């Protein structure tokens, strides 16, 4: 089970800009325990539990902390387990029977544990696994959308283990932090925003790191960087026209799956099978380029991947397209067919 997980984890640990806001500081320190002890009393193993609502930045913090490892250690010693990694027979046998990770593994992340299907079946067993892994010296991080005691399906034993770790809750972002993050993300593109545009964008966001990043993604689609965005009325009109019509992710996935002769289910899973990798990258790129979907939503649709993973896959596809003319031709055919669908919807 861990071979595919390790390969996917290596692909997701790509360099990405990082803005450490005050509200993220404590959760950041908890995530850093994956790679280094936080004190002389934390020398061998550690359990960190990071709690925050969806798109609050939990995944970003964990991946950033793991990227701080020495390059030679980063290649084979970290595993990020996601909800879909439990939805296979092999995975269920692993948790019920051996639960012994690879010998060179040093850190394990159980991401969005409260979204794992059938968690109540292995809840007590998972608490025992944590004890085994801690004894082996593994560093463990768990991310949740709410407190362990509020998660349905968790046994008292597992809740006790989680509460025994370092609990770090990500609070809502203050107005000043939202302003800092949005301005920082815009400058990375680069996009220059006037004050009234910046304030309007802030009013449209839920106020989480993910929603703010989504706003900049949409803005970059409307104004290809580098650009200076100063006219609020023009921006509102452009973003409104960007909303409708927009191809659904399912329509894009169906078109790509048909082109490559696979099922949409294969396209949406986290499998690393070579026959699904290129089609999935094409679907992600087309969803962003033609559909105008933000990378956070694309990632969630295609196997609960992160914004960073989607960005990485889109870049890899562009590199591949430059080297393989036949792939470039298939991608252009897909693009043309999807644009015809979009025009048909407009009509």
N, C-alpha and C positions, 0 to 999 in steps of 0.2 A: 504493500500500500504506500509506503513512504517514498518509493522511487519517483512516482509521478508527482507527489507533493513537493519533494525536494527540487525537482526540475522546474515546476511552476514557481516555487518560491524564489529560485535564482533569477528567473525571468522578471519577477516583480520587483526585485531589489535594485531598481535603476536609480541613478542620480536624479534628484528632483529638488528644485528650490524649496526652501522651508522658512516659514515665518512663525516664530515662537511667541504667541500672544500670552499675556499674563494669566488668562484663564486656563491655559494649557500647561503651565509650568509644572504643577504637581503630577499630572498624568504623564508628562514627559520624563520626569525623574523615575516614575514607576516603570515606564517602558525601557528606560536605560538599564534597569536591573537585569535585562536579558543578556547584556553584554559585559557588565562590570558590576562588582559589589558596590552597594551604596554606602557601606561602612565596614568597620573591622568585625562587626557582628554578623555580616552578611557575606561570608567568604565562600560558601560551598553552593548551596542551592537557594532559590528564591521563587516565590509565587506572587505575582502582581495581578490585580483585578482592576481593569480600567472600565469605568461605567460612563456611558454617554449616549444621547439619543442618536438616531440615524443621521449620518453626515456631520457629526460633531467633530470628527477628526481622529477617531480612535485608530483606524487603520493607518492613517498618515503618520501618526506618532510612532506606532510599532515599527513600521517599515523604515522610518528615518533612524530610529534607534539601532535597528539591525544593520543598517548600512554603515554604521560607525565601526563595525568590527574590522579587524585587519583583513585585507583583501584575500589572503590565503585561507583564512578561516571561514570567510563568508560563503565560499563555494559549496560546502557540503555539510555544514553543521547546524543549519537552521531549517525548521519546518513550520510553515503556517498552514494550519488545518482549518478549512472552511466548512460550512454546513453541508455542502454537497459531498464532501469527502466521507461522510458517514452513510450516505445513501447507496452503498454498494454492499454486496454480500461479503466481499473480501474485508471491507472495513469493519463490518459488524462482527465477523469472526475474530478480527484483530482485537477489538475491545473486549469481547467476551472471553477470549482464550489467552493469548500470549501477552499482548500489550507491551512487548519488548521492542523499543525503537532501535535503529541502527547504532552500532557501537560508537561511531564518531559524532553522534548528535549531541549538541551542547545546549540548544534552546528550542522550545516548542511554544507555539502560539495557538490557542484554541479561539478562533475568531467567531464572534456573534454566537456564542454558545447557546443563548436562549432561543435561537432559530433552528437548532438541530432537531430533526424529526426523530421521534421515538426516544427522546432523551431520558424519559422516566424509566425506560427499560434498563438502562446501564448507569443510572445515576449513582447508586452505591458502588458499583464496579469502578466508575470513574474516580470516585473519591479514593479508592484503594490504589488505582493507577497513579494518582498524584503522589501518594505516599511512596510508591516504588520509585517513581521518577525522581522525587526529591532525594531519596536515599542514594540514587545513582549520581546525584550532583547536577541534574538537569535544571535549567532555569525555565520557568513556566510563566506565561502571561495568558490571561483570559479576558476577552472583551465581551461586555454585556450592554444591553440598552437600558437596563434597570437593575436595582439592587438584587443580589442573589436571593434574598428572602422573599422577593416579590415575583420571582420567575416560577411559573407553573411547571411542575414536573421534576423539580430538583428535590432530591431526598434531603432530610435534615442532616444527614452525614456529609453530603456534598456541600450543602450550604455552610456547614461548620468549617469545612476545609477552605472554602473560598473566603469566608470571613476571617480565617486565620492568616490570610495573606495581606499584602499591602493594598488596601482599597483606595483607588483614586477616582474621584467623580469629576467629570468635565462639566462645569456650569455653563449657563447661557452666556454668550458674549455680550459684554457691555457695549454701549453705543460707540465709545471711543475705539475699542478693539475692532469692531466691525468696520469702522471708517479706515483704520490703519491697514487692515487686511485687504479690503477692497482696493485701496489705492496702491498697495504693494503688488497685488496680483495684476492690476492694470499696467503698471510700469514694466512688469516682466514681459508683456506681449510684444512690443510696447504700445500702450495706448495712453494718450493724455486726455484726462477728463476735466471738464469744467466743474465748478462747485455745485451748480444746480443739477447737473447730470449725475454727479456722485451722490448727492442727497436723494435724488429720485430712485436710483438703483438700490440704495440702502433701504428705502421704504418698500421696495418690491421683494426684498429677500426675507427668508425666515430667520436670518441672523446666525445660522451655523456656518462653519468653515465650508462645508460642501455646497450649501446654497449660494454663498458668496462667489465661490469659484464657478458655479454654474452660470451666474450672471455674467461673469467675464467671458466665459465660453460663448455665450449668446451674443455678447457685444462684439467679440472678435469675428463671429460669423457675419454680422451686419457691417462692420467696419474692418476689413482686412488690415492688420497692423503692417507698418506703423501708421497711426492715424491720430488726429486730434478731434475729439468729440466735444463739441461746444453747444450745438443746437438741440435743446431738449425736445422740442416738438417734432423735429425730424427723427430723432432717436426713437421716440415713442411710436411714430408711424412705421418706421422700419421694423421694429420689434413686433409690432402688431401684425404686419404682413408676413413676418417670419413664422408666426404661430399657426396660421391657417392659409392654405392647406399644407399639411405636413404628413409625409408618408409614415405609417405606423412601423414600429420596429418589427412587428410580426410579418408585415408585407415585405419588408426588406429581407428578413431572414428566409422567408419562403422563396423569394426570387433567387437568392444566393444558393440555397440548398438545392433547388431544382437545377441550377447551372452546374453544380459540382456533383450531383448525383448522390447526395446524402440527405438525411432527414433533418428537419428543424430541431428535433430533440438533440441529435448529435451536435448540431451547431451551437446549442445553448448550454451544453454541459461543460464541465471543467476538464474533460479528458484532454490529454496531450498527444493523442494519436495524430501522426503526421497528416493523414488524409483529412483531418478536421481543422488543422492549424491554419492553413492558408485560407480556406473558405471563411473561417471565423474572423480572420484579420480583414478580409474583404468586406464582410458584413459590418464590422465595426467602423471601417473607414467610410463606407457608403452611408451608414446611419448618421455619421457626423457631417459628411460633405453634402449629401443630397437631402437627407432627412432633417438636418439641422438639430439633431438631438445632442444634448450635453453629454460629455464623457462619463459623468457619474451615473446617468440613467442607462447609457449604453452598457457600462460595466455591470450594472445590476441585472440587466436583461440577459446578457451573455455570460452566465455562470457566476454571478455575484462578484465580478472582478472590480478592482479599484480604478479610480481615475488614472493613477500612474500606470497601471497595467494596460488600460485601453490606449493611452498615449504611446506607450512602448510598442504595442502591437501595430499601431498605425504607422509609426516610424519604420518598423521592421518591414512592413508591407511595401512602403515606398522604396526602401533599399532593394527589395526583391524585384519589384516591378522594373526598376532601372536595369536590372541584369537579365531578366527573363522576358523576352518580347511576347511569348505566347500568353503569359500571365497578364501583361499589360493589355493585350487585345481582349482577353476575357473580361477584365475589369472595365474596359471602355464599353463593351457590349452590355454589361450589367448596368453601367451608369446610364446608357442611352435608354434601356428598357424602363428603368426606374423613373427617369425624367419624363418619359411618355406617360407613365402612370400618374405622375404628379400633374402634368398638363391636363390629362383626362379628368382628374379630380377637380382641377380649377374650372374646367368647362362645365 
